[in-house]
């Protein structure tokens, strides 16, 4: 199975490890706002995996891994957005729910 070459390799744009996320190409940026485009992308990925020889069970495993990666990113983002500690004065003023 062959996957397309990332656009960053073609254009010489900064890679993921370069720390310059603002200039990294985002080929799917507009698709995230269009449910039809996301459906087409999913069908294309599915077709490529099946034509590449992956069984249905393998595709399901890949889908599960993708969900795990997204869930991990969301968890990390939530944990980084939380305040590190509650000041003692506000902790004593809290009412139990």
Secondary structure, DSSP 8 states (H G I E B T S, - for coil): ------HHHHHT---GGGS-GGGS--TTTTGGG-HHHHHHHHHHHHHHHHHTT--HHHHHHHHHHHHHHHHHHHHHHHHHHS-S---HHHHHH----
